[in-house]
Amino acid sequence: MRKNTIRIPMLLVLFSFCWLAGPVASAANRNDSRSAGQPAVDVARLESRIHDLINQERKNAGLPALAWNQALQQIARNYSQDMATRNFFSHTDPEGRNFVQRYRRAGFKCAIRKGFFFGISTNLGGENIAYNHLSSAIVRRNGQADAEAQFAAAVVRQWMTSPSHRRNILTRHYRREGIGIAIGKNGKVLITQNFC
């Protein structure tokens, strides 16, 4: 997890990014997955399944559900597509822009004020990213594979076992999220989760 802090009198601006590499589940859209011999997956439905599982984790922790935010979803999907198209994996794009700058470029404002004593802090949001290949998460049962359900569960399970990703998911003051998935070359799938 990365933290960048700007200190201003009576104001602490804090934001963090999380990243995940390694054996995480992934997804493919219907056309790409069929041509690559992968299970057919509806990307929008998969994003929604991951969102539902994230909210189940928050419920289990006694936290309010995150609302689905279309603007955050589009920012997340655009960033996943950028990583897929330009073949990189980082919270910072090749031009050095982070998620806060992507929020601003999209006209999305996130400034969650909290605290009363010893100054006020403002959280600018958060981001989790992940990648892998769809086939690594698929298990066939009775000749059938529910690729979307298995993939969604694998991504959330991996994030929840990573302390920094888990921290973003279970941050009490976040109220909204967007999840965006893109398919890269050779079935590589990139996932971005943005919070506010």
MDTraj code that builds the backbone (N, CA, C; nanometers):
import mdtraj as md
import numpy as np

residues = "MET ARG LYS ASN THR ILE ARG ILE PRO MET LEU LEU VAL LEU PHE SER PHE CYS TRP LEU ALA GLY PRO VAL ALA SER ALA ALA ASN ARG ASN ASP SER ARG SER ALA GLY GLN PRO ALA VAL ASP VAL ALA ARG LEU GLU SER ARG ILE HIS ASP LEU ILE ASN GLN GLU ARG LYS ASN ALA GLY LEU PRO ALA LEU ALA TRP ASN GLN ALA LEU GLN GLN ILE ALA ARG ASN TYR SER GLN ASP MET ALA THR ARG ASN PHE PHE SER HIS THR ASP PRO GLU GLY ARG ASN PHE VAL GLN ARG TYR ARG ARG ALA GLY PHE LYS CYS ALA ILE ARG LYS GLY PHE PHE PHE GLY ILE SER THR ASN LEU GLY GLY GLU ASN ILE ALA TYR ASN HIS LEU SER SER ALA ILE VAL ARG ARG ASN GLY GLN ALA ASP ALA GLU ALA GLN PHE ALA ALA ALA VAL VAL ARG GLN TRP MET THR SER PRO SER HIS ARG ARG ASN ILE LEU THR ARG HIS TYR ARG ARG GLU GLY ILE GLY ILE ALA ILE GLY LYS ASN GLY LYS VAL LEU ILE THR GLN ASN PHE CYS".split()
xyz = np.array([
    [0.0848, -0.1175, 0.0000],
    [0.0000, 0.0000, 0.0000],
    [0.0885, 0.1227, 0.0000],
    [0.0537, 0.2201, -0.0823],
    [0.1267, 0.3454, -0.0852],
    [0.0432, 0.4532, -0.0220],
    [0.1083, 0.5400, 0.0535],
    [0.0397, 0.6549, 0.1121],
    [0.1153, 0.7797, 0.0733],
    [0.0421, 0.8791, 0.0289],
    [0.0981, 1.0109, 0.0030],
    [0.0233, 1.1079, 0.0907],
    [0.0947, 1.1888, 0.1656],
    [0.0310, 1.2811, 0.2586],
    [0.0806, 1.4217, 0.2320],
    [-0.0127, 1.5133, 0.2252],
    [0.0192, 1.6548, 0.2138],
    [-0.0248, 1.7175, 0.3447],
    [0.0655, 1.7816, 0.4167],
    [0.0301, 1.8428, 0.5444],
    [0.0062, 1.9920, 0.5240],
    [-0.1101, 2.0355, 0.5674],
    [-0.1492, 2.1757, 0.5624],
    [-0.1989, 2.2080, 0.7028],
    [-0.1764, 2.3277, 0.7563],
    [-0.2253, 2.3570, 0.8907],
    [-0.3727, 2.3224, 0.9048],
    [-0.4045, 2.2452, 1.0083],
    [-0.5394, 2.2002, 1.0406],
    [-0.6011, 2.1103, 0.9341],
    [-0.5219, 2.0638, 0.8376],
    [-0.5779, 1.9784, 0.7334],
    [-0.4754, 1.8729, 0.6956],
    [-0.5136, 1.7502, 0.7034],
    [-0.4267, 1.6414, 0.6619],
    [-0.4937, 1.5745, 0.5438],
    [-0.4264, 1.5761, 0.4317],
    [-0.4812, 1.5139, 0.3121],
    [-0.4114, 1.3804, 0.2955],
    [-0.4899, 1.2754, 0.2956],
    [-0.4322, 1.1414, 0.2924],
    [-0.5015, 1.0593, 0.1863],
    [-0.4235, 0.9948, 0.1065],
    [-0.4813, 0.8973, 0.0161],
    [-0.3842, 0.7829, -0.0004],
    [-0.4375, 0.6683, -0.0318],
    [-0.3520, 0.5513, -0.0455],
    [-0.3908, 0.4733, -0.1677],
    [-0.2940, 0.4049, -0.2208],
    [-0.3221, 0.3159, -0.3317],
    [-0.2780, 0.1768, -0.2884],
    [-0.3437, 0.0787, -0.3428],
    [-0.3061, -0.0595, -0.3183],
    [-0.2864, -0.1251, -0.4529],
    [-0.1972, -0.2182, -0.4586],
    [-0.1820, -0.2908, -0.5836],
    [-0.1611, -0.4366, -0.5532],
    [-0.1949, -0.5177, -0.6495],
    [-0.1881, -0.6614, -0.6314],
    [-0.1397, -0.7243, -0.7595],
    [-0.0355, -0.8004, -0.7490],
    [0.0112, -0.8796, -0.8613],
    [0.0173, -1.0228, -0.8143],
    [0.0080, -1.1136, -0.9020],
    [0.0152, -1.2532, -0.8631],
    [-0.1111, -1.3260, -0.8995],
    [-0.1314, -1.4428, -0.8386],
    [-0.2401, -1.5275, -0.8817],
    [-0.3767, -1.4799, -0.8363],
    [-0.4295, -1.3836, -0.9076],
    [-0.5635, -1.3341, -0.8852],
    [-0.6474, -1.3829, -1.0013],
    [-0.7755, -1.3921, -0.9840],
    [-0.8622, -1.4321, -1.0929],
    [-0.8714, -1.3208, -1.1944],
    [-0.9242, -1.3508, -1.3115],
    [-0.9402, -1.2497, -1.4134],
    [-1.0599, -1.2809, -1.5005],
    [-1.0884, -1.1937, -1.5983],
    [-1.2076, -1.2117, -1.6801],
    [-1.1801, -1.1829, -1.8250],
    [-1.2704, -1.2262, -1.9103],
    [-1.2608, -1.1963, -2.0526],
    [-1.4000, -1.1630, -2.1013],
    [-1.4088, -1.0765, -2.2059],
    [-1.5426, -1.0515, -2.2572],
    [-1.5825, -1.1659, -2.3485],
    [-1.7060, -1.1708, -2.3894],
    [-1.7559, -1.2865, -2.4632],
    [-1.6744, -1.3157, -2.5892],
    [-1.6464, -1.2161, -2.6692],
    [-1.5747, -1.2396, -2.7946],
    [-1.4311, -1.2862, -2.7714],
    [-1.3567, -1.2142, -2.6855],
    [-1.2175, -1.2506, -2.6600],
    [-1.2064, -1.3880, -2.5950],
    [-1.2955, -1.4193, -2.5011],
    [-1.2826, -1.5461, -2.4299],
    [-1.3113, -1.6632, -2.5223],
    [-1.4053, -1.6492, -2.6141],
    [-1.4349, -1.7595, -2.7047],
    [-1.3199, -1.7831, -2.8019],
    [-1.2646, -1.6753, -2.8543],
    [-1.1571, -1.6929, -2.9516],
    [-1.0317, -1.7491, -2.8858],
    [-1.0132, -1.7238, -2.7569],
    [-0.8941, -1.7725, -2.6871],
    [-0.9198, -1.9065, -2.6188],
    [-1.0393, -1.9641, -2.6390],
    [-1.0717, -2.0908, -2.5756],
    [-1.1029, -2.0767, -2.4280],
    [-1.1359, -1.9560, -2.3838],
    [-1.1678, -1.9299, -2.2443],
    [-1.3192, -1.9314, -2.2268],
    [-1.3669, -1.9484, -2.1034],
    [-1.5111, -1.9411, -2.0783],
    [-1.5655, -1.8032, -2.1162],
    [-1.6893, -1.7994, -2.1670],
    [-1.7525, -1.6724, -2.2014],
    [-1.7933, -1.6009, -2.0732],
    [-1.7623, -1.4712, -2.0660],
    [-1.7907, -1.3913, -1.9470],
    [-1.8486, -1.2576, -1.9906],
    [-1.9514, -1.2131, -1.9223],
    [-2.0080, -1.0805, -1.9430],
    [-1.9370, -0.9860, -1.8456],
    [-1.8571, -0.8946, -1.8982],
    [-1.7734, -0.8089, -1.8147],
    [-1.8567, -0.7221, -1.7198],
    [-1.9643, -0.6615, -1.7681],
    [-2.0471, -0.5765, -1.6821],
    [-2.1091, -0.6579, -1.5684],
    [-2.1540, -0.7780, -1.5996],
    [-2.2124, -0.8627, -1.4948],
    [-2.1051, -0.9051, -1.3947],
    [-1.9844, -0.9311, -1.4439],
    [-1.8737, -0.9679, -1.3567],
    [-1.8378, -0.8533, -1.2621],
    [-1.8323, -0.7311, -1.3147],
    [-1.8062, -0.6150, -1.2291],
    [-1.9114, -0.6065, -1.1184],
    [-2.0364, -0.6301, -1.1536],
    [-2.1453, -0.6259, -1.0563],
    [-2.1320, -0.7367, -0.9514],
    [-2.0908, -0.8555, -0.9939],
    [-2.0722, -0.9664, -0.8984],
    [-1.9615, -0.9343, -0.7982],
    [-1.8526, -0.8766, -0.8458],
    [-1.7444, -0.8387, -0.7547],
    [-1.7957, -0.7346, -0.6549],
    [-1.8703, -0.6380, -0.7046],
    [-1.9284, -0.5349, -0.6181],
    [-2.0159, -0.5975, -0.5092],
    [-2.0996, -0.6925, -0.5465],
    [-2.1865, -0.7584, -0.4482],
    [-2.1052, -0.8312, -0.3415],
    [-1.9975, -0.8984, -0.3831],
    [-1.9137, -0.9705, -0.2864],
    [-1.8379, -0.8743, -0.1953],
    [-1.7969, -0.7607, -0.2492],
    [-1.7319, -0.6582, -0.1662],
    [-1.8285, -0.6115, -0.0579],
    [-1.9531, -0.5883, -0.0959],
    [-2.0519, -0.5443, 0.0028],
    [-2.0830, -0.6531, 0.1044],
    [-2.0739, -0.7796, 0.0656],
    [-2.0922, -0.8874, 0.1632],
    [-1.9793, -0.8846, 0.2657],
    [-1.8568, -0.8593, 0.2211],
    [-1.7437, -0.8482, 0.3134],
    [-1.7633, -0.7304, 0.4093],
    [-1.8135, -0.6203, 0.3576],
    [-1.8387, -0.5044, 0.4443],
    [-1.9500, -0.5348, 0.5443],
    [-2.0537, -0.6005, 0.5000],
    [-2.1623, -0.6391, 0.5895],
    [-2.1102, -0.7299, 0.6999],
    [-2.0256, -0.8279, 0.6632],
    [-1.9679, -0.9193, 0.7616],
    [-1.8857, -0.8447, 0.8671],
    [-1.8293, -0.7290, 0.8269],
    [-1.7481, -0.6487, 0.9189],
    [-1.8315, -0.5417, 0.9908],
    [-1.9637, -0.5425, 0.9703],
    [-2.0499, -0.4449, 1.0353],
    [-2.0448, -0.3068, 0.9740],
    [-2.0078, -0.2988, 0.8464],
    [-1.9956, -0.1700, 0.7778],
    [-2.1106, -0.1508, 0.6786],
    [-2.1426, -0.0259, 0.6459],
    [-2.2472, -0.0025, 0.5465],
    [-2.2017, -0.0449, 0.4069],
    [-2.2984, -0.0805, 0.3256],
    [-2.2691, -0.1193, 0.1872],
    [-2.2174, 0.0005, 0.1088],
    [-2.1345, -0.0272, 0.0097],
    [-2.0886, 0.0760, -0.0832],
    [-2.1899, 0.0884, -0.1957],
    [-2.2288, 0.2099, -0.2273],
    [-2.3174, 0.2328, -0.3413],
    [-2.2361, 0.2187, -0.4691],
    [-2.2986, 0.1668, -0.5741],
    [-2.2353, 0.1592, -0.7056],
    [-2.2384, 0.2978, -0.7650],
    [-2.1234, 0.3477, -0.8078],
    [-2.1152, 0.4809, -0.8644],
    [-2.0697, 0.4706, -1.0093],
    [-2.1545, 0.5154, -1.1004],
    [-2.1270, 0.5033, -1.2435],
    [-2.0028, 0.5817, -1.2846],
    [-1.9817, 0.6991, -1.2271],
    [-1.8635, 0.7785, -1.2624],
    [-1.7357, 0.7068, -1.2197],
    [-1.7338, 0.6513, -1.0972],
    [-1.6165, 0.5757, -1.0517],
    [-1.5972, 0.4501, -1.1356],
    [-1.7059, 0.3860, -1.1740],
    [-1.6970, 0.2663, -1.2582],
    [-1.6324, 0.3009, -1.3924],
    [-1.6712, 0.4131, -1.4514],
    [-1.6145, 0.4513, -1.5809],
    [-1.4665, 0.4879, -1.5676],
    [-1.4306, 0.5565, -1.4589],
    [-1.2887, 0.5884, -1.4343],
    [-1.2095, 0.4585, -1.4202],
    [-1.2643, 0.3637, -1.3439],
    [-1.1965, 0.2352, -1.3230],
    [-1.1832, 0.1577, -1.4530],
    [-1.2899, 0.1516, -1.5315],
    [-1.2847, 0.0765, -1.6577],
    [-1.1877, 0.1413, -1.7559],
    [-1.1890, 0.2738, -1.7620],
    [-1.0953, 0.3438, -1.8518],
    [-0.9511, 0.3145, -1.8118],
    [-0.9236, 0.3122, -1.6813],
    [-0.7863, 0.2866, -1.6382],
    [-0.7461, 0.1422, -1.6652],
    [-0.8359, 0.0483, -1.6412],
    [-0.8055, -0.0913, -1.6744],
    [-0.7771, -0.1051, -1.8235],
    [-0.8566, -0.0367, -1.9071],
    [-0.8350, -0.0427, -2.0516],
    [-0.7014, 0.0204, -2.0886],
    [-0.6646, 0.1292, -2.0245],
    [-0.5356, 0.1935, -2.0508],
    [-0.4213, 0.0980, -2.0175],
    [-0.4297, 0.0316, -1.9011],
    [-0.3245, -0.0650, -1.8637],
    [-0.3185, -0.1792, -1.9644],
    [-0.4355, -0.2262, -2.0099],
    [-0.4387, -0.3365, -2.1064],
    [-0.3807, -0.2935, -2.2415],
    [-0.4199, -0.1778, -2.2878],
    [-0.3772, -0.1295, -2.4193],
    [-0.2280, -0.0979, -2.4227],
    [-0.1785, -0.0326, -2.3182],
    [-0.0378, 0.0091, -2.3170],
    [0.0527, -0.0882, -2.2416],
    [-0.0048, -0.1991, -2.1980],
    [0.0721, -0.3092, -2.1373],
    [0.1570, -0.2639, -2.0179],
    [0.0906, -0.2073, -1.9158],
    [0.1582, -0.1752, -1.7905],
    [0.0649, -0.2123, -1.6762],
    [0.1198, -0.2202, -1.5549],
    [0.0409, -0.2523, -1.4368],
    [0.0958, -0.1720, -1.3206],
    [0.0268, -0.0652, -1.2862],
    [0.0736, 0.0246, -1.1814],
    [-0.0398, 0.1202, -1.1442],
    [-0.0322, 0.1766, -1.0246],
    [-0.1273, 0.2806, -0.9867],
    [-0.0945, 0.4126, -1.0549],
    [0.0247, 0.4222, -1.1095],
    [0.0679, 0.5427, -1.1790],
    [0.0836, 0.5107, -1.3260],
    [0.0190, 0.5881, -1.4130],
    [0.0289, 0.5617, -1.5563],
    [0.1661, 0.6061, -1.6088],
    [0.1999, 0.5731, -1.7335],
    [0.3328, 0.6100, -1.7860],
    [0.3626, 0.7602, -1.7810],
    [0.2598, 0.8439, -1.7743],
    [0.2815, 0.9886, -1.7642],
    [0.2940, 1.0345, -1.6192],
    [0.2856, 0.9424, -1.5242],
    [0.3026, 0.9760, -1.3835],
    [0.1756, 1.0166, -1.3114],
    [0.0581, 0.9954, -1.3719],
    [-0.0685, 1.0346, -1.3090],
    [-0.1211, 0.9222, -1.2202],
    [-0.1737, 0.9588, -1.1021],
    [-0.2309, 0.8612, -1.0104],
    [-0.3836, 0.8713, -1.0120],
    [-0.4495, 0.7935, -0.9263],
    [-0.5954, 0.7902, -0.9302],
    [-0.6586, 0.9242, -0.8951],
    [-0.5961, 1.0026, -0.8073],
    [-0.6516, 1.1333, -0.7722],
    [-0.6549, 1.2223, -0.8961],
    [-0.5484, 1.2174, -0.9744],
    [-0.5443, 1.2963, -1.0981],
    [-0.6437, 1.2433, -1.2006],
    [-0.6655, 1.1112, -1.2037],
    [-0.7664, 1.0554, -1.2948],
    [-0.9068, 1.0998, -1.2525],
    [-0.9323, 1.1051, -1.1225],
    [-1.0614, 1.1547, -1.0742],
    [-1.0824, 1.2977, -1.1246],
    [-0.9818, 1.3811, -1.1046],
    [-0.9936, 1.5223, -1.1449],
    [-1.0160, 1.5366, -1.2946],
    [-0.9396, 1.4610, -1.3740],
    [-0.9542, 1.4689, -1.5204],
    [-1.0938, 1.4300, -1.5648],
    [-1.1574, 1.3397, -1.4909],
    [-1.2936, 1.2961, -1.5240],
    [-1.3994, 1.3876, -1.4630],
    [-1.3562, 1.4887, -1.3871],
    [-1.4507, 1.5794, -1.3233],
    [-1.5175, 1.5206, -1.1999],
    [-1.4545, 1.4173, -1.1408],
    [-1.5109, 1.3526, -1.0224],
    [-1.4426, 1.4082, -0.8985],
    [-1.5225, 1.4529, -0.8020],
    [-1.4662, 1.5091, -0.6795],
    [-1.4883, 1.4139, -0.5638],
    [-1.3811, 1.3826, -0.4946],
    [-1.3880, 1.2994, -0.3749],
    [-1.3078, 1.3686, -0.2662],
    [-1.3739, 1.4117, -0.1626],
    [-1.3075, 1.4748, -0.0487],
    [-1.3910, 1.4423, 0.0744],
    [-1.3518, 1.3372, 0.1437],
    [-1.4246, 1.2914, 0.2606],
    [-1.3584, 1.3521, 0.3843],
    [-1.4282, 1.4426, 0.4483],
    [-1.3733, 1.5090, 0.5679],
    [-1.4071, 1.4271, 0.6900],
    [-1.3087, 1.4123, 0.7786],
    [-1.3317, 1.3389, 0.9027],
    [-1.2439, 1.3958, 1.0128],
    [-1.2820, 1.3721, 1.1352],
    [-1.2041, 1.4190, 1.2493],
    [-1.2490, 1.5555, 1.2969],
    [-1.2329, 1.5787, 1.4262],
    [-1.2718, 1.7066, 1.4849],
    [-1.1618, 1.7647, 1.5723],
    [-1.0947, 1.6789, 1.6452],
    [-0.9896, 1.7250, 1.7350],
    [-0.8547, 1.7117, 1.6658],
    [-0.7599, 1.7901, 1.7019],
    [-0.6233, 1.7817, 1.6482],
    [-0.6206, 1.7944, 1.4970],
    [-0.7124, 1.8671, 1.4402],
    [-0.7122, 1.8885, 1.2966],
    [-0.8162, 1.8025, 1.2260],
    [-0.8401, 1.8366, 1.1037],
    [-0.9359, 1.7653, 1.0197],
    [-0.8580, 1.6952, 0.9104],
    [-0.8982, 1.5735, 0.8786],
    [-0.8330, 1.5047, 0.7679],
    [-0.9313, 1.4892, 0.6531],
    [-0.8800, 1.4912, 0.5357],
    [-0.9604, 1.4731, 0.4159],
    [-0.9026, 1.3570, 0.3377],
    [-0.9855, 1.2572, 0.3126],
    [-0.9438, 1.1414, 0.2342],
    [-0.9911, 1.1632, 0.0920],
    [-0.9018, 1.1458, -0.0038],
    [-0.9321, 1.1709, -0.1446],
    [-0.9758, 1.0459, -0.2192],
    [-0.9929, 0.9333, -0.1492],
    [-1.0368, 0.8096, -0.2133],
    [-0.9298, 0.7036, -0.2058],
    [-0.9506, 0.5968, -0.2786],
    [-0.8563, 0.4861, -0.2795],
    [-0.8702, 0.4032, -0.4057],
    [-0.7749, 0.3143, -0.4254],
    [-0.7742, 0.2316, -0.5460],
    [-0.7098, 0.0975, -0.5183],
    [-0.7719, -0.0085, -0.5663],
    [-0.7128, -0.1425, -0.5717],
    [-0.7031, -0.1812, -0.7184],
    [-0.5980, -0.2515, -0.7552],
    [-0.5878, -0.3065, -0.8896],
    [-0.5443, -0.4523, -0.8807],
    [-0.5776, -0.5282, -0.9841],
    [-0.5404, -0.6700, -0.9895],
    [-0.5328, -0.7130, -1.1352],
    [-0.4621, -0.8239, -1.1604],
    [-0.4622, -0.8830, -1.2945],
    [-0.4346, -1.0318, -1.2856],
    [-0.4746, -1.1025, -1.3884],
    [-0.4425, -1.2433, -1.4098],
    [-0.5142, -1.2914, -1.5337],
    [-0.5319, -1.4228, -1.5445],
    [-0.6005, -1.4822, -1.6595],
    [-0.7234, -1.5572, -1.6115],
    [-0.8284, -1.5503, -1.6896],
    [-0.9553, -1.6115, -1.6521],
    [-0.9412, -1.7592, -1.6197],
    [-0.8683, -1.8319, -1.6978],
    [-0.8612, -1.9773, -1.6809],
    [-0.8045, -2.0184, -1.5460],
    [-0.7270, -1.9322, -1.4807],
    [-0.6673, -1.9690, -1.3522],
    [-0.7690, -1.9766, -1.2400],
    [-0.8888, -1.9227, -1.2608],
    [-0.9885, -1.9210, -1.1542],
    [-1.1035, -2.0178, -1.1783],
    [-1.1025, -2.0875, -1.2912],
    [-1.2185, -2.1681, -1.3293],
    [-1.2021, -2.3132, -1.2871],
    [-1.3022, -2.3628, -1.2173],
    [-1.3071, -2.5033, -1.1768],
    [-1.4370, -2.5592, -1.2302],
    [-1.4284, -2.6708, -1.3005],
    [-1.5497, -2.7323, -1.3548],
    [-1.6098, -2.8268, -1.2527],
    [-1.7418, -2.8173, -1.2365],
    [-1.8158, -2.9079, -1.1496],
    [-1.9271, -2.9690, -1.2316],
    [-1.9317, -3.0998, -1.2392],
    [-2.0332, -3.1702, -1.3189],
    [-2.0346, -3.1194, -1.4625],
    [-1.9165, -3.0912, -1.5160],
    [-1.9041, -3.0457, -1.6542],
    [-1.9394, -2.9003, -1.6762],
    [-1.9785, -2.8284, -1.5712],
    [-2.0193, -2.6888, -1.5832],
    [-1.9212, -2.5993, -1.5073],
    [-1.9038, -2.4794, -1.5562],
    [-1.8202, -2.3813, -1.4866],
    [-1.8931, -2.2486, -1.4859],
    [-1.9202, -2.1946, -1.3697],
    [-1.9766, -2.0602, -1.3595],
    [-1.8574, -1.9658, -1.3489],
    [-1.8040, -1.9299, -1.4652],
    [-1.6802, -1.8523, -1.4713],
    [-1.6915, -1.7199, -1.3969],
    [-1.8033, -1.6508, -1.4126],
    [-1.8172, -1.5203, -1.3482],
    [-1.8178, -1.5312, -1.1958],
    [-1.8948, -1.6258, -1.1431],
    [-1.9016, -1.6413, -0.9974],
    [-1.7666, -1.6830, -0.9411],
    [-1.6998, -1.7769, -1.0070],
    [-1.5704, -1.8238, -0.9582],
    [-1.4657, -1.7139, -0.9664],
    [-1.4676, -1.6405, -1.0755],
    [-1.3712, -1.5323, -1.0923],
    [-1.3923, -1.4238, -0.9863],
    [-1.5180, -1.3808, -0.9705],
    [-1.5489, -1.2763, -0.8729],
    [-1.5051, -1.3184, -0.7330],
    [-1.5359, -1.4422, -0.6950],
    [-1.4986, -1.4912, -0.5619],
    [-1.3475, -1.4951, -0.5454],
    [-1.2754, -1.5355, -0.6497],
    [-1.1297, -1.5440, -0.6415],
    [-1.0660, -1.4057, -0.6262],
    [-1.1171, -1.3065, -0.6988],
    [-1.0629, -1.1705, -0.6882],
    [-1.0845, -1.1153, -0.5478],
    [-1.2073, -1.1267, -0.4981],
    [-1.2379, -1.0719, -0.3658],
    [-1.1606, -1.1466, -0.2576],
    [-1.1499, -1.2781, -0.2707],
    [-1.0733, -1.3569, -0.1730],
    [-0.9273, -1.3107, -0.1709],
    [-0.8689, -1.2897, -0.2868],
    [-0.7290, -1.2454, -0.2947],
    [-0.7123, -1.1066, -0.2330],
    [-0.8028, -1.0148, -0.2650],
    [-0.7946, -0.8812, -0.2068],
    [-0.8102, -0.8865, -0.0550],
    [-0.9003, -0.9701, -0.0065],
    [-0.9252, -0.9756, 0.1379],
    [-0.8109, -1.0412, 0.2148],
    [-0.7252, -1.1163, 0.1491],
    [-0.6098, -1.1751, 0.2179],
    [-0.4862, -1.0857, 0.2087],
    [-0.4983, -0.9738, 0.1396],
    [-0.3903, -0.8754, 0.1306],
    [-0.4230, -0.7607, 0.2261],
    [-0.3387, -0.7349, 0.3276],
    [-0.3719, -0.6315, 0.4264],
    [-0.4060, -0.4948, 0.3673],
    [-0.3319, -0.4497, 0.2677],
    [-0.3579, -0.3160, 0.2133],
    [-0.4869, -0.3114, 0.1321],
    [-0.5156, -0.4169, 0.0571],
    [-0.6410, -0.4207, -0.0189],
    [-0.7601, -0.4309, 0.0756],
    [-0.7455, -0.5170, 0.1743],
    [-0.8508, -0.5347, 0.2746],
    [-0.8804, -0.4016, 0.3440],
    [-0.7757, -0.3269, 0.3768],
    [-0.7928, -0.1982, 0.4435],
    [-0.8768, -0.1037, 0.3575],
    [-0.8493, -0.0978, 0.2278],
    [-0.9305, -0.0135, 0.1392],
    [-1.0756, -0.0607, 0.1373],
    [-1.0962, -0.1904, 0.1223],
    [-1.2312, -0.2454, 0.1137],
    [-1.3103, -0.2192, 0.2412],
    [-1.2439, -0.2262, 0.3555],
    [-1.3124, -0.2105, 0.4843],
    [-1.2947, -0.0720, 0.5467],
    [-1.2595, 0.0269, 0.4657],
    [-1.2494, 0.1633, 0.5172],
    [-1.3898, 0.2140, 0.5470],
    [-1.4124, 0.2477, 0.6720],
    [-1.5464, 0.2827, 0.7205],
    [-1.6070, 0.4021, 0.6480],
    [-1.5284, 0.5053, 0.6189],
    [-1.5859, 0.6276, 0.5632],
    [-1.6093, 0.6234, 0.4123],
    [-1.5655, 0.5187, 0.3423],
    [-1.5995, 0.5093, 0.2003],
    [-1.7473, 0.4771, 0.1866],
    [-1.8108, 0.5395, 0.0900],
    [-1.9543, 0.5187, 0.0671],
    [-1.9859, 0.4730, -0.0756],
    [-1.8919, 0.4908, -0.1673],
    [-1.9171, 0.4592, -0.3087],
    [-1.7985, 0.3838, -0.3666],
    [-1.8261, 0.3054, -0.4700],
    [-1.7170, 0.2403, -0.5432],
    [-1.7574, 0.2201, -0.6877],
    [-1.6566, 0.1982, -0.7699],
    [-1.6754, 0.1582, -0.9082],
    [-1.5699, 0.0545, -0.9407],
    [-1.6082, -0.0472, -1.0150],
    [-1.5158, -0.1527, -1.0549],
    [-1.5153, -0.1580, -1.2064],
    [-1.3968, -0.1586, -1.2657],
    [-1.3851, -0.1625, -1.4116],
    [-1.2880, -0.2702, -1.4550],
    [-1.3292, -0.3483, -1.5531],
    [-1.2497, -0.4608, -1.6027],
    [-1.2221, -0.4402, -1.7508],
    [-1.1017, -0.4761, -1.7931],
    [-1.0645, -0.4722, -1.9352],
    [-0.9834, -0.5963, -1.9688],
    [-0.9951, -0.6393, -2.0940],
    [-0.9251, -0.7583, -2.1421],
    [-0.8068, -0.7146, -2.2268],
    [-0.6884, -0.7654, -2.1928],
    [-0.5688, -0.7357, -2.2696],
    [-0.5364, -0.8481, -2.3659],
    [-0.4192, -0.8410, -2.4232],
    [-0.3742, -0.9435, -2.5166],
    [-0.3546, -1.0765, -2.4452],
    [-0.3764, -1.1842, -2.5173],
    [-0.3564, -1.3196, -2.4650],
    [-0.4407, -1.3498, -2.3414],
    [-0.5571, -1.2861, -2.3300],
    [-0.6469, -1.3167, -2.2200],
    [-0.6111, -1.2534, -2.0878],
    [-0.5132, -1.1655, -2.0838],
    [-0.4792, -1.0970, -1.9589],
    [-0.5920, -1.0010, -1.9237],
    [-0.6369, -1.0069, -1.7998],
    [-0.7478, -0.9241, -1.7559],
    [-0.7002, -0.8304, -1.6460],
    [-0.7394, -0.7055, -1.6568],
    [-0.7015, -0.6043, -1.5577],
    [-0.8259, -0.5516, -1.4897],
    [-0.8174, -0.5379, -1.3574],
    [-0.9299, -0.4952, -1.2754],
    [-0.8876, -0.3738, -1.1949],
    [-0.9700, -0.2712, -1.1965],
    [-0.9483, -0.1528, -1.1134],
    [-1.0713, -0.1336, -1.0272],
    [-1.0490, -0.1060, -0.9000],
    [-1.1550, -0.0785, -0.8038],
    [-1.1268, 0.0592, -0.7453],
    [-1.2170, 0.1550, -0.7659],
    [-1.1994, 0.2890, -0.7121],
    [-1.3029, 0.3184, -0.6043],
    [-1.2583, 0.3902, -0.5007],
    [-1.3403, 0.4195, -0.3837],
    [-1.3543, 0.5694, -0.3609],
    [-1.4627, 0.6056, -0.2966],
    [-1.4787, 0.7424, -0.2455],
    [-1.5795, 0.7368, -0.1314],
])
top = md.Topology()
chain = top.add_chain()
for i, resn in enumerate(residues, 1):
    res = top.add_residue(resn, chain, resSeq=i)
    for name in ("N", "CA", "C"):
        top.add_atom(name, md.element.get_by_symbol(name[0]), res)
traj = md.Trajectory(xyz[None], top)
